[in-house]
């Protein structure tokens, strides 16, 4: 009895499941690799830190941003 119930559930789930369509798109951009070091906040970053590079206009206009202590 258990096997037939399990088989019926499996058959129904396989019959009713559908594959989701994947929308493919292409985009472009540039990537840069660098070795982390002293960041704009004055902290020394290491290779295991999660950091990103941000352009000058974005970092200086960020709310609460101050002067770069490294300049």
TIRO-2110 file (N, C-alpha, C; in Angstrom, 1 decimal):
// TIRO-2110
0.8, -1.2, 0.0, N, 1, A
0.0, 0.0, 0.0, CA, 1, A
0.9, 1.3, 0.0, C, 1, A
1.9, 1.3, 0.9, N, 2, A
2.7, 2.5, 0.9, CA, 2, A
3.4, 2.7, -0.4, C, 2, A
3.9, 1.6, -1.0, N, 3, A
4.6, 1.8, -2.3, CA, 3, A
3.7, 2.4, -3.4, C, 3, A
2.4, 1.9, -3.4, N, 4, A
1.5, 2.4, -4.5, CA, 4, A
1.1, 3.8, -4.2, C, 4, A
1.0, 4.3, -3.0, N, 5, A
0.7, 5.7, -2.7, CA, 5, A
1.9, 6.5, -3.1, C, 5, A
3.1, 6.1, -2.7, N, 6, A
4.3, 6.8, -3.1, CA, 6, A
4.5, 6.9, -4.6, C, 6, A
4.2, 5.8, -5.3, N, 7, A
4.3, 5.8, -6.7, CA, 7, A
3.3, 6.7, -7.4, C, 7, A
2.1, 6.7, -6.8, N, 8, A
1.0, 7.6, -7.3, CA, 8, A
1.4, 9.1, -7.1, C, 8, A
1.9, 9.4, -6.0, N, 9, A
2.3, 10.8, -5.7, CA, 9, A
3.5, 11.2, -6.6, C, 9, A
4.4, 10.3, -6.8, N, 10, A
5.5, 10.6, -7.7, CA, 10, A
5.0, 10.8, -9.2, C, 10, A
4.2, 9.9, -9.6, N, 11, A
3.6, 10.0, -11.0, CA, 11, A
2.9, 11.3, -11.2, C, 11, A
2.0, 11.7, -10.2, N, 12, A
1.3, 12.9, -10.3, CA, 12, A
2.2, 14.2, -10.3, C, 12, A
3.2, 14.1, -9.4, N, 13, A
4.0, 15.3, -9.4, CA, 13, A
4.9, 15.4, -10.6, C, 13, A
5.3, 14.3, -11.2, N, 14, A
6.1, 14.4, -12.4, CA, 14, A
5.2, 14.9, -13.6, C, 14, A
3.9, 14.5, -13.6, N, 15, A
3.0, 14.8, -14.7, CA, 15, A
2.6, 16.3, -14.6, C, 15, A
2.6, 16.9, -13.4, N, 16, A
2.1, 18.2, -13.3, CA, 16, A
3.2, 19.3, -13.2, C, 16, A
4.4, 18.8, -13.1, N, 17, A
5.5, 19.8, -13.0, CA, 17, A
5.9, 20.2, -14.4, C, 17, A
6.2, 21.5, -14.5, N, 18, A
6.6, 22.0, -15.8, CA, 18, A
8.0, 22.6, -15.7, C, 18, A
8.6, 22.8, -16.8, N, 19, A
9.9, 23.5, -16.8, CA, 19, A
9.7, 25.0, -17.0, C, 19, A
10.4, 25.8, -16.2, N, 20, A
10.2, 27.2, -16.3, CA, 20, A
11.1, 27.7, -17.5, C, 20, A
10.5, 28.6, -18.2, N, 21, A
11.2, 29.1, -19.4, CA, 21, A
12.2, 30.1, -18.9, C, 21, A
13.4, 30.0, -19.4, N, 22, A
14.5, 31.0, -19.0, CA, 22, A
14.6, 32.0, -20.1, C, 22, A
14.6, 33.3, -19.6, N, 23, A
14.8, 34.4, -20.6, CA, 23, A
16.2, 34.7, -20.6, C, 23, A
16.8, 34.6, -21.8, N, 24, A
18.2, 34.8, -22.0, CA, 24, A
18.4, 36.3, -22.5, C, 24, A
19.4, 36.9, -21.9, N, 25, A
19.8, 38.3, -22.4, CA, 25, A
21.3, 38.4, -22.4, C, 25, A
21.7, 39.4, -23.2, N, 26, A
23.2, 39.6, -23.2, CA, 26, A
23.4, 41.1, -22.8, C, 26, A
24.5, 41.3, -22.1, N, 27, A
24.9, 42.6, -21.8, CA, 27, A
26.4, 42.7, -21.8, C, 27, A
26.9, 43.9, -21.7, N, 28, A
28.4, 44.1, -21.8, CA, 28, A
28.9, 45.0, -20.7, C, 28, A
30.2, 45.0, -20.6, N, 29, A
30.8, 45.8, -19.6, CA, 29, A
32.2, 45.5, -19.4, C, 29, A
32.8, 46.2, -18.5, N, 30, A
34.3, 46.0, -18.2, CA, 30, A
34.4, 45.4, -16.9, C, 30, A
35.5, 44.6, -16.7, N, 31, A
35.8, 44.0, -15.4, CA, 31, A
37.3, 44.3, -15.2, C, 31, A
37.6, 44.5, -13.9, N, 32, A
38.9, 44.9, -13.5, CA, 32, A
39.3, 44.0, -12.3, C, 32, A
40.5, 43.5, -12.4, N, 33, A
41.1, 42.7, -11.3, CA, 33, A
42.2, 43.6, -10.6, C, 33, A
42.2, 43.6, -9.3, N, 34, A
43.2, 44.3, -8.6, CA, 34, A
43.5, 43.7, -7.3, C, 34, A
44.6, 44.0, -6.7, N, 35, A
45.0, 43.5, -5.4, CA, 35, A
44.5, 44.5, -4.4, C, 35, A
43.7, 44.1, -3.4, N, 36, A
43.2, 45.1, -2.4, CA, 36, A
44.3, 45.6, -1.5, C, 36, A
44.1, 46.8, -1.0, N, 37, A
45.0, 47.4, -0.1, CA, 37, A
44.3, 48.5, 0.7, C, 37, A
44.8, 49.7, 0.8, N, 38, A
44.2, 50.7, 1.6, CA, 38, A
43.0, 51.3, 0.8, C, 38, A
41.9, 51.2, 1.5, N, 39, A
40.6, 51.7, 0.9, CA, 39, A
40.4, 53.2, 1.1, C, 39, A
39.4, 53.7, 0.5, N, 40, A
39.1, 55.2, 0.6, CA, 40, A
38.6, 55.6, 2.0, C, 40, A
38.2, 54.6, 2.8, N, 41, A
37.8, 54.9, 4.2, CA, 41, A
39.0, 54.8, 5.2, C, 41, A
40.1, 54.5, 4.7, N, 42, A
41.3, 54.4, 5.5, CA, 42, A
41.6, 53.1, 6.1, C, 42, A
40.8, 52.1, 5.7, N, 43, A
40.9, 50.7, 6.2, CA, 43, A
41.8, 49.9, 5.3, C, 43, A
42.7, 49.1, 5.8, N, 44, A
43.5, 48.2, 4.9, CA, 44, A
42.7, 46.9, 4.6, C, 44, A
42.4, 46.7, 3.4, N, 45, A
41.6, 45.5, 2.9, CA, 45, A
42.5, 44.4, 2.6, C, 45, A
42.0, 43.2, 2.7, N, 46, A
42.8, 42.0, 2.4, CA, 46, A
42.0, 41.2, 1.3, C, 46, A
42.6, 40.2, 0.7, N, 47, A
42.0, 39.4, -0.3, CA, 47, A
40.7, 38.7, 0.1, C, 47, A
40.5, 38.4, 1.3, N, 48, A
39.3, 37.7, 1.8, CA, 48, A
38.1, 38.6, 2.1, C, 48, A
38.4, 40.0, 2.0, N, 49, A
37.3, 40.9, 2.3, CA, 49, A
36.4, 41.1, 1.0, C, 49, A
35.1, 41.3, 1.2, N, 50, A
34.2, 41.6, 0.1, CA, 50, A
34.2, 43.1, -0.1, C, 50, A
34.9, 43.5, -1.2, N, 51, A
35.0, 44.9, -1.5, CA, 51, A
34.7, 45.1, -3.0, C, 51, A
34.3, 46.3, -3.3, N, 52, A
34.1, 46.7, -4.7, CA, 52, A
34.8, 48.0, -5.0, C, 52, A
35.0, 48.2, -6.3, N, 53, A
35.5, 49.5, -6.7, CA, 53, A
34.4, 50.4, -7.1, C, 53, A
34.4, 51.6, -6.7, N, 54, A
33.4, 52.6, -7.0, CA, 54, A
34.0, 53.8, -7.6, C, 54, A
33.4, 54.4, -8.6, N, 55, A
33.9, 55.6, -9.3, CA, 55, A
33.9, 56.8, -8.4, C, 55, A
34.7, 57.8, -8.7, N, 56, A
34.9, 59.0, -7.8, CA, 56, A
33.6, 59.7, -7.7, C, 56, A
32.8, 59.9, -8.7, N, 57, A
31.6, 60.7, -8.6, CA, 57, A
30.6, 60.0, -7.7, C, 57, A
30.5, 58.7, -7.7, N, 58, A
29.6, 58.0, -6.8, CA, 58, A
30.0, 58.0, -5.4, C, 58, A
31.3, 57.8, -5.1, N, 59, A
31.7, 57.8, -3.7, CA, 59, A
31.7, 59.2, -3.1, C, 59, A
31.9, 60.2, -3.8, N, 60, A
31.9, 61.6, -3.2, CA, 60, A
30.5, 62.1, -3.1, C, 60, A
29.5, 61.6, -3.8, N, 61, A
28.1, 62.0, -3.7, CA, 61, A
27.3, 61.1, -2.8, C, 61, A
27.9, 60.1, -2.2, N, 62, A
27.2, 59.2, -1.3, CA, 62, A
26.8, 59.9, 0.0, C, 62, A
25.6, 59.8, 0.4, N, 63, A
25.1, 60.5, 1.6, CA, 63, A
26.0, 60.1, 2.8, C, 63, A
26.5, 61.1, 3.5, N, 64, A
27.4, 61.0, 4.6, CA, 64, A
28.9, 60.8, 4.3, C, 64, A
29.2, 60.9, 3.0, N, 65, A
30.6, 60.7, 2.6, CA, 65, A
31.4, 61.9, 3.1, C, 65, A
32.6, 61.7, 3.5, N, 66, A
33.5, 62.8, 3.9, CA, 66, A
34.7, 62.8, 3.0, C, 66, A
35.7, 63.5, 3.4, N, 67, A
36.9, 63.7, 2.5, CA, 67, A
37.7, 62.3, 2.5, C, 67, A
38.3, 62.0, 1.5, N, 68, A
39.1, 60.8, 1.4, CA, 68, A
40.4, 61.0, 2.3, C, 68, A
40.5, 60.2, 3.3, N, 69, A
41.7, 60.3, 4.2, CA, 69, A
43.0, 59.9, 3.6, C, 69, A
43.0, 59.3, 2.4, N, 70, A
44.2, 58.9, 1.8, CA, 70, A
44.8, 59.9, 0.8, C, 70, A
44.2, 61.0, 0.7, N, 71, A
44.8, 62.0, -0.3, CA, 71, A
45.5, 63.1, 0.5, C, 71, A
END
